[in-house]
Amino acid sequence: MYPTGKGFLIWRINQCEKGNPIAIADTAQAAGLSHLCIKVSDGSDRYNVVNGVDLCIPLVDELRKRGIKVWGWHYVYAYSPLAEADQAIQRVNELQLDGYIIDAEGEYKRPGKDVAARQFMSRLRSNLPDYPIAICSYRYPRIHRDFPWQEFLSQCNLNMPQVYWVKSHNPGEQLKTCVEQFQSLQHRRPIFPVGAAYSEHGWKPSIGEVVKFMETAVDVGLEGFDFYSWDWCRNKAPDMWRAIAEFPWGNTNPPPPPPADLRDQYISALNTRDVETLVNLYRDDAFHITSARTIRGKDAIRAWYNLLFTEIAPNARFQMLNKTDSGQSLHFSWNAELQSGRRLNGMDSFRKSGDLIYYHYSFFSAG
């Protein structure tokens, strides 16, 4: 039910591996991550939805293909607890998440917010009675006594304290203190800490500190840990990412990423509206052929996808239906739901040259 091993929190998907869900999933697997935590909601709104496109959907799909668990995290503000709970329930169901994380912070320290916490948790649990839910908040409950710990922890399965040693350099000591303080509370929950892999006000953790945090998690008998955030660590501190990826958990090595099916890459890129990723699936001299015309070369293919996304199928959601193979030819059928309520139905074939598309035969009709 609960995560084990190493994981990361993702804030903005489009700032991770340029928003490419296949690249994110492959990188996570290569780093030996057992799970990822994606920001799926903020207050009463969905999050990581860009220009009407939900970037969470293709990423969740790619992670699942690799056996990586997906939890969603949600920053809550306490102003509209029932609306925020309804938003959480909707995202859990539509994304089929493996678990849900409540990111509750300063807004819940205001007077009377224990009532909002009870309302939020009551609505959540009435709809998700047996679902794994975690609270992700402050690392020291004795300092933050005005936070409604009882209201949250009594209804949560997991505690994910934010052990961010900002402006300090003693992550091991801070993690041990965090664990000791939470173990003294009435509602003790398994602790799965979130460490610091980001910078703030000129401070940033050293690689040695990040390793010490992970070593301490092992020493005190925790089941695993997360870091915040993928966005910063991969882009700003590749050596730190490497240290986390190389840290052994259970003395197991991650299996090599499976070869990505060219058709799955294609559908994923259609759903992220990533024209350059689509174009890079083709040879420089590739053909794209329909019943109406034949075009050749990446410039012409790029123009076609720009037309598809702006005029033919803006904000459409593409879905693979069936796949068959014959030698170097890959066949597949698909459909796409349009905002107008209409649907495109397609049957395509790729003729490969190496790992790239040389001939692309495409047929679709509107239904």
N, C-alpha and C positions, 0 to 999 in steps of 0.2 A: 504493500500500500504506500509506503513512504520511500523517498529517494535514498539511495546510498551512494557513496563515492563522490566524485568530483562533478561540479556543475558551475554554470555561469548565469548571471542575470543579464538579459538584453533589454536595453531601454528603447532605442530606435532601430528598427530592423534595417532601414535604408542606410544606416551608417555602419552596418556590419557586413563585410565582404561585398560592399556596393549593393547590398540588398538582394543578392543572389541566393535563393534558398538552398540550392544544391551545394553551392560553395560553403555556406554556413554549416549545413549538415555534414559535409565531408570533413570540414575543419574540426567540428565537434567530435566526430568519430576518431579522427587521427589523434586528437588530444586525449582520448580516453575518457571523455565526459559521459557520464551515465544519464544525464538529464540536462535540460535547459529550462530556465524560467523566463518567459517572455512577457513584457508589459502588454496586457490585452485591454485594459480599461483605465480611465482616469475620471474619478468622480462618477457621474451618471452617463458618461460617454464612452464609446469604443475608442481604443487607442491602436496605433500602428495601422491606421486606415489613411491612405494617401490618395487624394483625387478620386475618392469613392472606391478605391481598391483595397481590400483587406489583405495586408501583407502577411498576416498571421496564418491564413489558410494554407498557402503553398509551403510555408516553412514547417508547419505542423506535419503536413503530409510527408515531406522529405525526411524529417527527423524520425517519424514512425517507421519508414522504410528501413532505417538503420538500427532500429531497436532502441532508440534514445527516447526516454520519457520526457513529456512536455507538461510543465506546470505554468499557469498563468498568474502574473501578479498585477495588482490593482491598487492604485493610490486612492485612498478614501478621505473625504474632507469633513464628514460628520454633519454637514448642513442639511442634507436630504438622505438620511440613512436608508429609508425604504427604497427610494429610487436607485441608490447605489447598490443595494442588495439585489434588486431586480436586474440591474445591469450585470452584476456578477453571475447570477443564475443564467442569464441569456448567453453570456460568453462561454461559460462552462459547457452548456448544452450544445451550442452551435459549433464549437471547436473540439468538443469531446476531449477536454483536457484531462490529464492524469491527476491533477491536483490544482488547488486554488490557494493563492497567497494574498493575505490582507496586508497592505503596506499602510499602516496607521501611525501617524507621527504627531506633530505639535498641535494640530487642530483638535485632537482628542484629549489634550491636557487642559482644555478650558473648563471652567465650572459647569457642571450639569451634563457633561458629555458622556457620563456613564449611562445615562438614559438612552442616548443615541446609539451607544455600543450595544445595549440590550436589544433595542429595536432592530438594529442591523443584523445581529447574530440570530435573533429569533426568526426573522424573515428568511435568512439564509438557510438555517437548519430545518425549517419547516418544508423547504423545497429540496434540500440536499441532505437528508437525514444521516446517511452513511458515507458521505463523500469526504475524502481527505482534504482538510483545510488547515492552513498554517497562518500564524501571526508573525509578521516581520516588523519589528520595531526596535526600541532602544536596548542597549546591551546591559544597562545596570538598573534593575527595577528599584533598588533602594534609593537611587538618586531621583528617579522619575516616579515618585509615589503618587502623583496626581494623574497618572495614566491609568485607565480602567483595565488593569491586568486581569482581574477576576472575571470580568464580563467577557473578555476575549478568550483567555486561556481555558476557561471552563467549557467552552464550546469548540475549541480547536483541538486538532490531533497532534500538531507539530509546532514547535517554537523555533523560529529562524531569526535570532537576534542579529542586529547589524553591528558587528564588532569592528567598527571603523576606528582605528587608532590614530585619527587625524591629529597632527602636531605632536605626536609621540612616536616612540620607536620601540615599544615593548608589547608586541602583539600577543606573545605567549602568555605573559602575565595578565593582560586584559581578558583573554579568552578564558583563562582559569577562573578569574574573578567573576566573569559573566556566568559561567556554569555553576559556581558555588552559590551565587545569589539566587538564581532561578530554582535551584534544587531546594532552597529553603522556603519556597512559596507553597501555598496550599495545593494549587493545581500545577503539579509538575508534569511537563510534557517532554518527549524526546527533543533534544537540542540539536539543531542543524544550522550552525552559524554561517553568516555571510561576512566574508572578509573584504578588505579594501584593496581593490585593483583600479584605483582612479586617483586623480589629483584634486586638491582643493586649496585655494588661497596660497598657492606657492608650495604647498606640501605635497609630497607623493611618497608612497612606500618604496623601500628598497627591495631588491630581489631577495636578499637575505631575510628581510622581515616577512615577506610573503611565504617563504619556505618555512620559517619558524612558526607561522600561523598554522600551516598544514601539519607540521610535525607535532604541534601541541594538540591539534584535533585528534590525531592518532593516539598520542600519549594518554589523553584523558578518556579514551574509549568511545569517542563519537562515531556515528555511522558515516559521516562524510561532511562536506562543506560546500559552500558556493562562494563566488566572488562577484562583486559589482565593480565595473561592468565590462562586458565584452566590447562595447563601443569604444571605450577609452583604451583598454589594455591591448587589443589587437592593433589599433591604429597608432598608439603613442608609445607603447612599451613592448615591442616584440620579444625582447629577451625575458621579460617577466612572464609573458604568455608561454614561452618555451619552458621556463622553469615549472610552471603549473602543469603543462602538458606532460613533462617528463617525470613528475612526482609520482612514485609508484603507489597505487592503491590496491591492496590485496594481491600485490605481486603478479598482476595480470597485464598483458600488453594488448592494446586495442587491435582488433582485426583490421586488415587493410580495407579501405572503402571499396564497396562493390563497384564494378564498372557501371556508369550511369547510362541508361537507355537513351538513345538520341531522341526518341519520341517523347519521353518524359521530360527531358531538358527543354524540348520545344514547347510543350504545353505549359510548363512552369514559366518560361520566358513570356509566353503570350499573356499569362495571368498577372505578371508583374509589369507588363507594358514596356519591357526592356528591349528596345529596338536593336541596340548594339549587340546584346547577347544573342539575339535571334540571328543577326547578320553573321556573327562569328561562328555560327553552326554550319555555314556554307563555305565551299571552296571559293576562291576569288573569281573563278570563271564558271560558277554554278548557273544552272538553268532553273527557272521557276515557270511552270507550264500550267495553264488553265485551258478550258474549252474556248476562251475568248482570245487568248494571246500567249506569247512566249517571251520572256525577258531573260537577260543574261547579265551576270556580274553583280557585285555587291551594291553598287550605287543604285541600280534599278530595283534590287530586292529591298534595299533600305527604304526607297520611296514607296514601295508597295506596303510595307508594314506601317509606315507613317499614315498612309491613306486608310489602312484597315482600322487603326486605333482612333483616328480623328473623325472618319466619315462612315465607314461601313459598320464597325462594331465598337463604338466608344463604351468603355467601362463594362464590356462583356465579361462573363465568367466562363472560361473554357473547361471542358471536361472530356477526358479520354474515355472511350467506350470499349473498343476492342482492338487488339493488336495481333497481327500475324506476320510471319517472316517467310521469305523465299530467297535463299542465297544472300546476296548483298542488298536485296530490296526489303524495305520495312514498310508494312502496310498498317494503317490504323484508321478508325472511325472516331468521330468526336461530335460534340454539340456545344453550342454557346448560347447562354441566356442573355438577351438584350434588355436594356432598360425599358424599352417599349412593350415588353412582354412577349415579343416574338422570339423565335429560336432559329439559329443557324445549325444546319446538319451537314457534316462534312465527311468526305472519304479521301484520304491523302496517301501518297506513297513516297518514300525516300529511296533513291538509289545512291549508295554510299561510295565514297572514294576514301579509303582509310577510315578515319573517324569523322569525316565531314560529309555534308550533303553535296552531291554533284548534280543530280536531277531531282527536282521536287514537283511531283504531279499533284495538283490540288483541285478538288471539286467540292462545292458547297451550295446549298440552296436554303432559302428562307422558308420557315414553316410557321 
